[in-house]
Amino acid sequence: MLKFSMLRRLIMRSSHHFGSVFRLTPLRAHSISCMLTIICAVLLHQGNIIRKRSLGVDIVRLPPTKVATNQTHGVGRALNLSVRLGSLPSAGNKGWLGVKIQSLELPLALSLGRANADGAIIIETTPGGPAALAGILPGDIVVRYNGNVVGNSSDFRQRVLATAPHRELPLVLWRAAAEGSDFVRLLRGLADGGNSYVMYHLGNMYEYGNGVGRDAAQALHWYRRGADAANPSAMTAMAVVLIEGRLTSKDQQAGLRLLRLAAEKDNPEAMRQLASRLVAGDIISQDFAEAERLLSKAAEVGHAPSMVDLGVLYDNRKTEEGWHKAAMWYVRAIDRGNTAAMIKLGFLFELGNGVPQNPESAAALYERAANDGYASGMYAWARMLDDGKGVSQRDPETAATLILQALDLGDEIAYREMTQNSRAWTPEFRRALQNRLQVTGFYAGRVDGELGTGTIAALNAYLQRSH
């Protein structure tokens, strides 16, 4: 299959030729080009989406086999695992790996002995889960899945979801930590040795509890050390902490100065954060033109979150030209696995803003975002399944499951809908939601589809169960 970037170039060339042959105006030819590019992008992404209605991939334990490799970059070694995909009893068509993953950034990849940023890094494994039983550890980088190179975390997740359960297949990992050590100890050693990017990464781990317990003091310590070492990523993180008053007392002007310094070093996230302040106009004078310039600069070097924010900037203009530009940037972000962009582009397809109205494309994007573990995608896909829009058939049962998953992840829109606007959902969906709450032991009332005070109390108890 052609890569999307190659296909985009072919479409652009053909659309310019089309415009000249049929004597279209440049704007109209550009519009046709935008639409063709977006539609083809969605079709390519749809090819990777399984239309079944259950979630997750299980790995059954098989012992890892080490592969002798030269430590070309001074740290790390490759490991081969032979794994057999399985599935949860409640999810027969897709399974569960039992890991939390994220994409690998190049500075961290280089620090861990990799020559590039291909792969997905394991942040956590579920205790007693299939990945943990198979010998996969936090800090392992999945570089090959079933013989294919893993591009990023979204790519890995979609590959797993697209594989039929109960197949045995190879998985190749890169493990940087030495025998008898662990990933956090390795990172601390690198940071103490002066690796300023690893200082930033440790701060991020401790702030958000990725692979370690949340620890505000440790997060602040490592952000500050990285910022003092002039690492742009650490400077950006420290700036945001100061501006928002997280982890430490608020000092917006000091944070703004640090953010500008990091942006001057061409750090994409710093440019994005500064642009967001220029749009908001809260601690700095509002300047949409400068915000657009900063976001464009960050987006052009491949920073997907900046692509999304730039798309939102154009989206908010609420003009046909603005929606066209927004859609193009959302597509570019999706090409890099950005989940938020899937939701944004899905909305454009639902409404027909800047692209042909296409509920099927919207539903496919929402489904992919949901499979990526994105709460807004779960909510949006549930809405389509309950309404029967853009899907082969209505499925209020799966919709109810998705809503509970979105609520578990703290989706505020899903909570507001269930507690304030439940009548907009079908009676079948409401009864399915009550059934699930009853099965989990949080609801003892009648399954009548009326989400009254008893059901809302059960929802609240369900959400508080782990606190």
C-alpha positions in Angstrom: 0.0 0.0 0.0 1.3 3.5 -0.8 2.3 5.6 2.2 0.0 8.5 2.8 2.8 11.1 2.1 3.4 9.5 -1.3 -0.3 9.4 -2.1 -0.7 13.1 -1.1 2.0 14.1 -3.6 0.3 12.1 -6.4 -3.1 13.7 -5.5 -1.7 17.2 -5.5 0.0 16.8 -8.8 -3.1 15.2 -10.4 -5.4 17.9 -9.0 -3.3 20.7 -10.4 -3.5 19.0 -13.8 -7.2 18.5 -13.4 -7.6 22.2 -12.6 -5.7 23.3 -15.7 -7.5 20.9 -18.1 -11.0 21.9 -16.9 -10.1 25.6 -16.5 -11.0 25.8 -12.8 -10.0 28.7 -10.7 -6.9 28.1 -8.5 -9.1 28.3 -5.4 -11.6 25.7 -6.7 -8.8 23.4 -7.9 -7.2 23.7 -4.4 -10.5 22.9 -2.8 -10.8 19.7 -4.9 -7.3 18.8 -4.0 -8.0 19.2 -0.3 -11.1 17.1 -0.5 -9.4 14.3 -2.4 -6.4 14.3 0.0 -8.6 14.1 3.1 -10.9 11.4 1.7 -8.0 9.2 0.6 -6.3 9.7 4.0 -9.4 8.5 5.8 -9.8 5.5 3.4 -6.2 4.5 4.1 -6.8 4.8 7.8 -10.0 2.9 7.5 -8.1 0.0 6.0 -6.4 -0.5 9.4 -9.6 -0.4 11.4 -11.4 -3.6 12.5 -15.2 -3.2 12.4 -15.9 -5.6 15.3 -17.4 -4.2 18.4 -15.1 -5.3 21.2 -11.8 -3.9 22.6 -8.3 -5.2 23.7 -5.3 -8.0 22.8 -4.1 -10.5 25.3 -0.7 -12.1 25.3 -0.3 -15.6 26.7 3.0 -16.2 28.3 5.8 -17.8 26.4 9.4 -17.5 27.7 11.5 -14.7 26.2 14.5 -15.7 24.1 17.5 -13.3 24.2 19.2 -12.4 20.9 22.9 -11.7 21.0 23.5 -8.3 19.5 26.3 -5.8 19.4 25.7 -2.9 21.7 26.3 -0.5 18.8 25.2 2.6 20.7 26.7 1.7 24.0 23.5 0.7 25.8 20.7 -1.9 25.3 20.1 -5.2 23.6 17.4 -6.8 21.5 15.1 -9.4 22.9 12.8 -11.7 20.9 9.5 -12.9 22.4 7.3 -15.5 20.9 3.8 -14.5 21.9 0.3 -15.9 21.3 -2.5 -13.4 21.0 -5.5 -14.1 23.1 -8.6 -12.2 24.2 -10.6 -11.3 27.3 -13.8 -13.3 27.9 -15.8 -10.1 27.3 -13.8 -9.2 24.1 -13.6 -12.1 21.8 -12.5 -10.4 18.6 -9.8 -8.0 20.0 -7.6 -8.5 22.9 -5.6 -7.0 25.7 -1.8 -6.7 26.0 -1.8 -5.3 29.5 0.5 -2.4 28.9 0.5 1.4 28.8 2.5 2.7 25.9 3.6 5.9 24.3 5.5 7.0 21.2 9.3 7.3 21.5 10.9 10.8 21.1 14.2 10.9 19.4 16.3 12.4 22.2 15.1 9.6 24.6 15.6 7.0 21.9 19.2 8.1 21.4 19.8 8.1 25.1 18.6 4.4 25.2 20.9 3.2 22.5 18.5 3.5 19.5 19.5 5.1 16.3 16.0 6.4 15.5 12.6 7.0 17.2 10.8 4.0 15.6 8.8 2.0 18.1 6.5 2.3 21.1 7.9 2.5 24.6 6.3 0.5 27.4 5.4 2.8 30.3 3.6 0.3 32.6 2.6 -3.3 32.6 -0.5 -4.6 34.4 0.6 -6.7 37.4 -0.2 -10.3 36.6 -1.3 -9.3 33.1 -0.3 -11.0 29.8 2.6 -8.7 29.0 4.1 -8.9 32.5 3.8 -12.7 32.5 5.6 -12.8 29.1 8.6 -10.9 30.6 7.9 -7.5 29.1 9.1 -4.7 31.4 8.5 -1.0 31.7 11.1 0.8 29.5 11.1 -1.9 26.9 10.7 -0.5 23.4 8.6 -2.5 20.9 10.5 -2.2 17.6 9.0 -5.1 15.6 5.6 -6.7 15.7 5.0 -9.9 13.7 8.0 -9.1 11.5 7.0 -5.5 10.8 8.7 -2.3 12.0 6.6 -0.4 14.6 6.4 3.3 13.7 4.9 4.7 16.9 2.5 3.8 19.7 -0.7 4.3 17.5 0.8 2.1 14.8 1.5 -0.6 17.4 -1.9 -0.4 18.9 -3.7 -0.6 15.6 -1.5 -3.6 14.5 -2.4 -5.5 17.6 -6.1 -4.7 17.2 -6.0 -5.8 13.6 -4.5 -9.2 14.4 -6.9 -12.2 15.0 -6.7 -13.6 18.5 -4.9 -16.9 19.3 -2.2 -16.5 16.7 1.4 -17.0 17.8 3.7 -14.4 16.4 7.1 -12.7 17.1 7.7 -9.5 19.0 11.1 -7.8 19.1 11.9 -5.5 22.0 14.8 -3.2 22.8 15.8 -3.3 26.4 18.1 -0.6 27.6 18.3 -1.5 31.3 21.1 -4.0 32.3 20.3 -7.4 33.9 19.5 -6.8 37.5 18.6 -3.2 37.0 15.4 -1.4 36.1 14.3 1.4 33.7 13.9 4.1 36.4 17.4 3.3 37.9 18.9 3.5 34.4 17.2 6.9 33.7 18.4 8.3 37.0 21.9 7.2 36.2 21.8 8.9 32.8 20.4 12.1 34.4 23.0 12.2 37.1 25.6 11.8 34.4 24.4 15.0 32.8 21.7 13.9 30.3 19.4 16.9 30.4 16.7 15.4 28.2 16.4 12.4 30.5 16.1 14.9 33.4 13.0 16.3 31.6 11.7 12.8 30.9 12.0 11.8 34.6 10.1 15.0 35.5 7.3 14.0 33.1 7.1 10.5 34.5 6.8 11.7 38.1 4.3 14.4 37.3 1.9 12.1 35.5 2.7 8.8 37.2 4.0 7.1 34.0 5.8 4.0 35.3 6.3 5.5 38.7 4.1 6.8 41.5 3.1 10.4 41.1 5.5 12.6 43.0 5.2 16.4 42.7 8.5 17.0 44.5 10.4 14.6 42.2 8.8 16.1 39.1 9.7 19.6 40.1 13.2 18.5 41.0 13.9 17.0 37.6 12.2 19.7 35.6 14.3 22.3 37.4 17.5 20.4 36.9 16.8 20.0 33.2 15.9 23.7 32.9 19.0 24.8 34.7 21.0 22.7 32.2 19.3 24.7 29.4 17.3 21.7 28.0 14.5 23.3 25.9 12.0 20.5 26.7 12.7 20.9 30.5 12.6 24.7 30.2 9.1 24.4 28.5 7.8 22.0 31.1 9.1 24.2 34.0 7.6 27.3 32.3 4.2 25.7 32.1 4.4 24.6 35.8 5.2 28.2 36.8 2.4 29.7 34.6 -0.2 27.3 35.8 0.9 27.0 39.4 1.3 23.2 39.3 3.8 21.5 41.6 4.9 24.9 42.9 3.6 28.4 43.5 2.4 30.3 40.5 4.8 32.8 38.8 3.4 33.6 35.4 6.0 36.2 34.4 8.9 34.0 35.2 7.2 31.1 33.4 6.6 33.3 30.4 10.2 34.4 30.2 11.4 30.8 30.4 8.8 29.8 27.7 10.1 32.6 25.4 13.7 31.4 25.8 12.7 27.8 25.0 10.7 29.0 21.9 13.8 31.0 20.8 15.6 27.7 20.8 13.0 26.4 18.3 11.5 24.0 20.7 8.2 23.0 19.1 6.2 22.5 22.3 7.5 25.8 23.6 6.2 27.5 20.4 2.9 25.8 20.8 2.5 26.7 24.5 3.5 30.4 23.7 1.0 30.4 20.8 -1.8 29.2 23.2 -1.1 32.1 25.5 -1.2 34.5 22.5 -4.6 33.2 21.5 -6.0 33.3 25.1 -4.6 36.8 25.8 -4.6 36.2 29.5 -1.0 36.8 30.6 0.2 38.3 27.3 -1.4 40.5 24.7 -3.6 38.6 22.2 -1.9 38.2 18.9 -3.4 35.7 16.5 -1.0 36.4 13.7 2.0 35.6 15.9 0.3 32.5 17.2 -0.3 31.3 13.7 3.4 32.0 12.8 4.6 30.0 15.8 2.2 27.1 15.3 3.1 27.0 11.6 6.8 26.9 12.4 6.3 24.0 14.9 3.9 22.1 12.6 6.3 22.3 9.6 9.0 20.4 11.6 6.5 17.6 12.3 5.1 18.5 15.7 1.7 16.9 15.6 0.1 18.7 18.6 1.0 22.0 16.9 -0.7 20.8 13.7 -3.8 20.2 15.7 -3.7 23.6 17.4 -3.1 25.2 14.0 -6.1 23.4 12.6 -8.2 24.6 15.5 -7.1 28.1 14.8 -8.3 27.8 11.2 -11.4 25.8 12.3 -12.5 28.7 14.6 -12.6 31.1 11.7 -15.7 29.3 10.6 -15.1 30.0 6.9 -14.9 27.5 4.0 -11.2 28.4 3.5 -10.5 28.1 7.2 -12.1 24.6 7.4 -10.1 23.5 4.3 -6.9 24.5 6.0 -8.0 22.9 9.3 -8.8 19.6 7.6 -5.4 19.5 5.9 -3.6 20.0 9.2 -5.7 17.4 10.9 -4.9 14.9 8.2 -1.2 15.6 8.6 -1.5 15.1 12.4 -3.4 11.9 11.9 -0.6 10.7 9.6 1.6 10.9 12.7 -0.8 9.0 14.9 -2.3 12.0 16.7 -5.6 10.9 18.2 -7.0 14.4 19.0 -6.9 15.2 15.3 -9.1 12.2 14.5 -11.8 13.7 16.6 -11.4 17.1 15.1 -11.5 15.8 11.5 -14.5 13.5 12.4 -16.5 16.6 13.5 -15.7 18.2 10.1 -17.0 15.1 8.3 -20.1 15.0 10.5 -21.0 18.6 9.7 -19.7 18.8 6.2 -17.4 21.7 7.0 -14.6 22.1 4.5 -15.0 18.4 3.4 -17.9 16.5 1.9 -20.4 15.4 4.7 -19.6 11.8 5.4 -20.9 10.2 8.6 -19.1 6.9 7.7 -15.7 8.6 7.7 -16.6 10.4 10.9 -17.5 7.1 12.6 -14.3 5.4 11.4 -12.2 8.2 12.8 -14.0 8.1 16.2 -13.6 4.3 16.3 -9.9 4.6 15.7 -9.6 7.2 18.4 -11.6 5.0 20.8 -9.3 2.1 20.0 -6.3 4.3 20.8 -7.8 4.8 24.3 -8.9 8.4 23.8 -12.0 9.2 25.9 -13.5 11.8 23.5 -13.3 9.1 20.8 -15.2 6.6 23.0 -17.9 9.2 23.6 -18.2 10.3 20.0 -18.2 6.7 18.6 -20.8 5.7 21.3 -23.0 8.5 20.0 -22.8 7.3 16.4 -23.5 3.7 17.5 -26.5 4.7 19.5 -27.9 7.0 16.7 -27.0 4.4 14.0 -25.2 7.1 12.0 -22.2 6.2 9.9 -22.3 2.6 11.1 -23.6 -0.6 9.6 -26.2 -1.0 12.4 -27.2 0.5 15.7 -25.4 -1.0 18.7 -26.6 0.6 22.0 -25.0 -2.2 24.0 -21.4 -1.4 22.8 -22.3 2.3 23.1 -23.0 1.8 26.8 -19.7 0.0 27.3 -17.9 2.8 25.6 -19.6 5.5 27.7 -18.5 3.8 30.9 -15.0 3.6 29.6 -15.0 7.3 28.7 -16.4 8.1 32.2 -13.6 6.0 33.7 -11.1 8.2 31.8 -12.7 11.4 33.2 -14.5 12.6 30.0 -16.6 15.5 31.2 -18.9 15.6 28.1 -19.9 12.0 28.6 -20.6 12.7 32.3 -22.7 15.8 31.5 -24.6 13.9 28.9 -25.5 11.0 31.2 -26.5 13.3 34.1 -28.1 16.2 32.3 -29.0 15.2 28.8 -29.7 11.4 29.0 -33.1 11.8 27.1 -31.1 12.5 24.0 -29.9 8.9 24.1 -32.2 5.9 23.1 -34.1 3.9 25.7 -32.1 0.8 24.6 -28.9 2.6 25.4 -30.1 3.8 28.8 -31.3 0.3 29.8 -27.9 -1.1 28.7 -26.1 1.4 30.8 -28.3 0.5 33.9 -27.6 -3.2 33.2 -23.9 -2.6 33.3 -24.1 -0.7 36.5 -26.3 -3.4 38.0 -23.8 -6.2 37.0 -20.9 -4.3 38.6 -22.9 -4.0 41.8 -23.5 -0.2 41.8 -27.2 -0.1 40.8 -30.0 -2.0 42.4 -33.0 -0.1 40.9 -35.3 -1.0 38.1 -33.8 -1.3 34.6 -36.3 1.0 33.0 -34.2 3.4 30.9 -34.9 6.3 33.2 -31.6 7.8 34.3 -32.9 9.5 37.4 -31.3 10.2 40.8 -30.8 6.5 41.6 -28.9 5.8 38.3 -26.9 9.0 38.7 -25.9 8.1 42.2 -24.9 4.7 40.9 -22.8 6.4 38.2 -21.1 8.6 40.8 -20.4 5.5 43.0 -19.0 3.7 40.1 -16.6 6.6 39.2 -15.5 6.9 42.9 -14.8 3.2 43.3 -11.0 3.5 42.8 -10.5 6.7 44.8 
